Amino acid sequence: MSEPVNERDVSSPQTEASPPLTLRQARERSGLHLAALAAMLKVPVKRLEALEAGRYDELPDMTFARALAQSVCRVLKVDPAPILANLPASSEVRLGDIDRSLNAPMPARHGALPKAAAVATPLVGRRLSWPMAFALLVLVVAVVLWFLLPAAPSAPTARVVSTPVPAAAISEPVTAEGDALGAGAQAGAEPVEPAVPDAGRIEPPAAAPMVPPTASAASTPAASAEPAASPAAEPEGLFRLRARETAWVQITGASGRVLVQRSLQPGEVVAFSSDFPLAVVVGRADEVEATLRGQPFALAPHARNNVARFEVR
């Protein structure tokens, strides 16, 4: 006879809900798509699928799986306690026996010398490490520089001392110049000697020669005034601007180059004969006189707020 089958034992596997089904059911109950949940948690969809399907081997570890399940429960607003209780526990990491790990002897390398032999090996041996060799090289270079650097400033000192040697050559032109000055003084003193005894006779001729130098001196400023008057002549041009008082002008040629952009002083004139048409801007237009091809050019019709803007063709 067959033994009676316990109804509770048969039905318990069917009614028992696994954590993945619980997570899936909670998500489906909230009406949230798996891709939307993955976007909210900022995790790949495959990891959520693995968590709901119970494929924990596709996840990094159980710690990550439990944290992800807790985040899903937080988004779905369900109690994470029963779900976390049914998840496999995260594996604990064993650090091992500390005493044994600290007291364990280091494995001897192949071909390494025993401890006593290593102590007995001299410092400067055939297996000298490269840091030690580099340190010795730096020490040698420092010693060499220590002895060479103090002697370096002596060379410029010797050169400085040797430069004043041609002092005799320098003194010769000075002596020659002194002789020339002395000779000139003597030459200038010689005409004075006859003037002392004959002072009565020299006075009338001295008064007469004073007139020609005065005339020449008067003619010299007149001659120098003529070249000075020539630069004062106003420049010629097809378009001219003359400032009665301080004004400001900006003139741009057809090529786009700014020809003038500055202040004009009282009486100053600027003229232009090329690069037409000209774009002209005049500040304080009431204090500026304009001439175009020899004819007066009125600035008032082009002025606004005492600033004239116009084009000259």
C-alpha positions as CSV (number, residue, x, y, z in Angstrom):
1,M,0.0,0.0,0.0
2,S,1.2,3.4,-0.7
3,E,1.6,5.8,2.1
4,P,-0.8,8.8,2.3
5,V,0.7,11.9,0.9
6,N,0.7,14.9,3.1
7,E,-1.3,17.6,1.5
8,R,0.6,20.3,3.2
9,D,3.9,18.9,1.9
10,V,2.6,18.9,-1.6
11,S,1.1,22.3,-1.6
12,S,3.9,24.1,0.3
13,P,6.3,24.3,-2.7
14,Q,3.6,25.7,-4.9
15,T,2.4,28.3,-2.4
16,E,5.9,29.4,-1.2
17,A,6.9,32.6,-3.0
18,S,10.6,33.1,-3.8
19,P,12.2,36.6,-3.5
20,P,12.5,37.1,-7.3
21,L,8.8,36.5,-7.8
22,T,8.1,38.8,-4.9
23,L,10.2,41.6,-6.5
24,R,8.6,41.0,-9.9
25,Q,5.1,40.9,-8.5
26,A,5.7,44.1,-6.6
27,R,7.0,45.8,-9.8
28,E,4.1,44.5,-11.9
29,R,1.7,45.6,-9.2
30,S,3.0,49.1,-9.3
31,G,2.8,49.1,-13.2
32,L,6.4,50.0,-13.6
33,H,8.3,48.6,-16.6
34,L,11.7,46.9,-16.0
35,A,13.5,49.4,-18.3
36,A,12.0,52.4,-16.5
37,L,13.0,50.9,-13.1
38,A,16.5,50.4,-14.4
39,A,16.7,54.0,-15.6
40,M,15.5,55.2,-12.2
41,L,18.1,53.1,-10.4
42,K,20.8,53.8,-13.1
43,V,21.7,50.1,-13.4
44,P,21.7,47.9,-16.5
45,V,18.4,46.1,-17.3
46,K,20.2,42.7,-17.4
47,R,21.1,43.0,-13.7
48,L,17.5,43.7,-12.7
49,E,16.5,40.7,-14.8
50,A,19.1,38.5,-13.1
51,L,17.9,39.7,-9.7
52,E,14.3,39.0,-10.4
53,A,15.1,35.6,-12.0
54,G,17.3,34.6,-9.1
55,R,20.5,34.3,-11.2
56,Y,22.8,35.7,-8.6
57,D,25.9,34.3,-10.3
58,E,25.5,37.0,-13.0
59,L,25.7,39.8,-10.3
60,P,29.1,40.9,-8.9
61,D,28.4,39.5,-5.4
62,M,25.6,39.0,-2.9
63,T,26.4,42.2,-1.2
64,F,25.6,44.0,-4.5
65,A,22.5,41.9,-4.9
66,R,21.1,42.7,-1.5
67,A,21.8,46.4,-2.0
68,L,20.1,46.4,-5.4
69,A,17.1,44.6,-3.9
70,Q,16.8,47.1,-1.1
71,S,16.9,50.0,-3.7
72,V,14.2,48.3,-5.7
73,C,12.0,48.0,-2.6
74,R,12.6,51.7,-1.8
75,V,11.5,52.7,-5.3
76,L,8.5,50.4,-5.3
77,K,7.6,51.5,-1.7
78,V,7.5,48.0,-0.3
79,D,8.9,46.5,2.9
80,P,12.4,45.2,2.1
81,A,12.7,43.0,5.3
82,P,11.0,39.8,4.0
83,I,12.8,40.1,0.6
84,L,16.2,40.5,2.1
85,A,15.5,37.7,4.6
86,N,14.9,35.3,1.7
87,L,18.0,36.3,-0.2
88,P,21.1,34.3,0.2
89,A,23.4,35.7,2.8
90,S,26.5,37.5,1.6
91,S,29.7,35.5,2.0
92,E,32.0,36.7,4.8
93,V,35.5,37.4,3.9
94,R,38.0,35.5,6.0
95,L,41.2,37.4,6.6
96,G,43.1,34.4,7.9
97,D,45.2,33.9,11.0
98,I,47.0,37.2,11.8
99,D,49.6,35.6,14.0
100,R,50.5,33.0,11.4
101,S,50.6,35.6,8.6
102,L,52.9,37.9,10.5
103,N,55.2,35.3,11.8
104,A,55.4,33.3,8.5
105,P,59.0,33.4,7.1
106,M,59.5,34.9,3.8
107,P,60.1,32.5,1.0
108,A,63.7,32.3,0.0
109,R,64.4,33.4,-3.6
110,H,66.2,31.2,-5.9
111,G,69.9,31.9,-5.7
112,A,69.6,34.3,-2.7
113,L,72.4,34.3,-0.2
114,P,71.8,33.3,3.4
115,K,71.3,36.0,6.0
116,A,74.8,35.6,7.4
117,A,76.3,35.7,4.0
118,A,74.3,38.8,3.1
119,V,75.6,40.6,6.2
120,A,79.2,39.5,5.4
121,T,79.0,40.8,1.9
122,P,80.9,44.2,1.6
123,L,79.0,47.3,0.8
124,V,80.8,48.0,-2.5
125,G,80.4,44.6,-4.1
126,R,79.7,43.4,-7.6
127,R,75.9,43.5,-6.9
128,L,75.8,47.1,-5.9
129,S,72.2,48.5,-6.3
130,W,71.7,51.3,-8.8
131,P,70.2,53.7,-6.2
132,M,73.5,53.4,-4.2
133,A,75.5,53.9,-7.4
134,F,73.5,57.0,-8.2
135,A,74.0,58.4,-4.7
136,L,77.7,57.8,-5.0
137,L,77.8,59.5,-8.4
138,V,75.9,62.6,-7.0
139,L,78.4,62.7,-4.1
140,V,81.4,62.7,-6.4
141,V,79.9,65.4,-8.6
142,A,79.2,67.5,-5.5
143,V,82.7,67.2,-4.3
144,V,84.1,68.2,-7.7
145,L,81.8,71.2,-7.9
146,W,82.9,72.2,-4.3
147,F,86.5,72.5,-5.4
148,L,85.8,74.1,-8.8
149,L,83.2,76.7,-7.9
150,P,85.4,78.9,-5.6
151,A,88.0,79.2,-8.3
152,A,85.6,80.3,-11.0
153,P,85.1,84.0,-9.8
154,S,88.9,84.6,-9.9
155,A,88.9,84.5,-13.7
156,P,86.7,87.6,-14.2
157,T,88.7,89.4,-11.5
158,A,91.9,88.9,-13.5
159,R,90.1,90.2,-16.6
160,V,88.8,93.3,-14.9
161,V,92.3,94.1,-13.6
162,S,93.8,93.6,-17.0
163,T,91.4,96.0,-18.8
164,P,92.8,99.3,-17.3
165,V,96.3,98.5,-18.7
166,P,96.0,100.8,-21.8
167,A,95.8,103.9,-19.6
168,A,98.7,105.5,-21.4
169,A,96.9,105.3,-24.7
170,I,93.9,107.0,-23.2
171,S,96.0,109.7,-21.6
172,E,97.6,110.6,-24.9
173,P,94.5,112.0,-26.6
174,V,93.7,113.9,-23.5
175,T,97.2,115.4,-23.5
176,A,96.9,116.2,-27.2
177,E,93.5,117.9,-26.5
178,G,95.1,119.8,-23.6
179,D,97.9,120.9,-25.9
180,A,95.4,122.0,-28.5
181,L,93.4,123.9,-26.0
182,G,96.6,125.5,-24.7
183,A,97.7,126.5,-28.1
184,G,94.3,127.9,-28.9
185,A,94.4,129.9,-25.7
186,Q,97.8,131.2,-26.6
187,A,96.6,132.0,-30.1
188,G,93.6,133.8,-28.8
189,A,95.7,135.7,-26.3
190,E,98.2,137.0,-28.9
191,P,95.8,139.5,-30.5
192,V,94.9,140.9,-27.1
193,E,98.5,142.0,-26.3
194,P,98.8,144.8,-29.0
195,A,95.3,146.1,-28.0
196,V,96.6,147.0,-24.5
197,P,99.1,149.8,-25.4
198,D,97.0,151.1,-28.4
199,A,93.6,151.2,-26.8
200,G,93.0,154.8,-28.1
201,R,93.5,153.8,-31.7
202,I,91.5,150.5,-31.5
203,E,88.3,152.1,-30.1
204,P,87.2,153.9,-33.3
205,P,87.6,150.9,-35.6
206,A,85.9,148.7,-33.0
207,A,82.8,150.9,-33.1
208,A,82.6,150.7,-36.9
209,P,82.6,146.9,-37.2
210,M,79.7,146.6,-34.8
211,V,77.2,147.7,-37.4
212,P,77.7,144.9,-39.9
213,P,77.3,142.1,-37.4
214,T,74.1,143.7,-36.2
215,A,72.8,143.7,-39.8
216,S,73.8,140.1,-40.3
217,A,72.3,139.1,-37.0
218,A,69.0,140.8,-38.0
219,S,69.1,139.1,-41.4
220,T,69.7,135.7,-39.8
221,P,66.3,135.6,-38.0
222,A,64.6,136.9,-41.1
223,A,66.2,134.1,-43.1
224,S,65.3,131.6,-40.5
225,A,61.8,132.9,-40.3
226,E,61.2,132.2,-44.0
227,P,61.7,128.4,-43.6
228,A,59.6,128.5,-40.5
229,A,56.8,130.2,-42.4
230,S,56.7,127.6,-45.0
231,P,55.6,124.7,-42.7
232,A,52.9,127.0,-41.4
233,A,51.2,127.0,-44.8
234,E,47.9,125.2,-44.8
235,P,47.8,121.8,-46.6
236,E,46.1,121.6,-49.9
237,G,43.5,119.0,-50.8
238,L,40.1,118.4,-52.3
239,F,38.5,118.2,-48.9
240,R,39.8,120.3,-46.0
241,L,38.7,120.8,-42.4
242,R,39.9,123.7,-40.3
243,A,39.2,123.9,-36.5
244,R,38.3,127.3,-35.0
245,E,38.3,125.7,-31.5
246,T,39.3,122.3,-30.2
247,A,37.2,119.7,-32.1
248,W,37.3,116.0,-32.8
249,V,37.3,114.3,-36.2
250,Q,37.3,110.8,-37.6
251,I,37.8,110.2,-41.3
252,T,37.7,106.7,-42.9
253,G,38.6,106.2,-46.5
254,A,36.9,104.0,-49.1
255,S,39.5,101.3,-48.4
256,G,38.3,101.0,-44.8
257,R,41.5,102.5,-43.4
258,V,41.0,105.2,-40.7
259,L,42.9,108.2,-42.0
260,V,42.4,110.5,-39.1
261,Q,41.0,109.9,-35.6
262,R,42.1,112.6,-33.1
263,S,41.4,116.0,-31.7
264,L,42.1,119.2,-33.8
265,Q,43.6,122.1,-32.0
266,P,42.5,125.7,-32.8
267,G,43.8,126.7,-36.2
268,E,44.8,123.2,-37.2
269,V,43.9,122.1,-40.8
270,V,43.6,118.6,-42.3
271,A,43.2,118.0,-46.0
272,F,42.6,114.9,-48.1
273,S,42.8,114.3,-51.9
274,S,42.5,110.5,-52.3
275,D,40.7,107.4,-51.0
276,F,37.2,108.8,-51.8
277,P,34.4,108.5,-50.8
278,L,35.3,109.6,-47.2
279,A,33.2,108.8,-44.2
280,V,33.5,111.8,-41.9
281,V,32.5,112.3,-38.3
282,V,33.0,115.7,-36.7
283,G,32.5,116.6,-33.0
284,R,31.8,120.2,-32.1
285,A,30.7,120.8,-35.7
286,D,30.0,124.4,-35.0
287,E,33.7,125.1,-34.4
288,V,34.9,123.5,-37.7
289,E,35.0,124.9,-41.2
290,A,34.9,122.5,-44.1
291,T,35.9,123.1,-47.7
292,L,35.2,120.8,-50.7
293,R,37.0,121.4,-54.0
294,G,37.6,125.0,-52.9
295,Q,34.0,125.7,-52.0
296,P,32.6,126.1,-48.5
297,F,30.9,122.9,-47.2
298,A,28.2,123.4,-44.6
299,L,28.3,121.0,-41.7
300,A,25.1,122.2,-40.0
301,P,22.7,120.2,-42.2
302,H,24.5,117.0,-41.3
303,A,24.9,117.8,-37.5
304,R,22.9,116.3,-34.7
305,N,23.7,117.2,-31.1
306,N,26.6,119.1,-32.6
307,V,28.1,115.9,-34.1
308,A,28.1,115.9,-38.0
309,R,28.2,112.6,-39.9
310,F,28.3,112.6,-43.7
311,E,30.1,111.2,-46.7
312,V,32.3,113.1,-49.1
313,R,32.4,111.8,-52.7
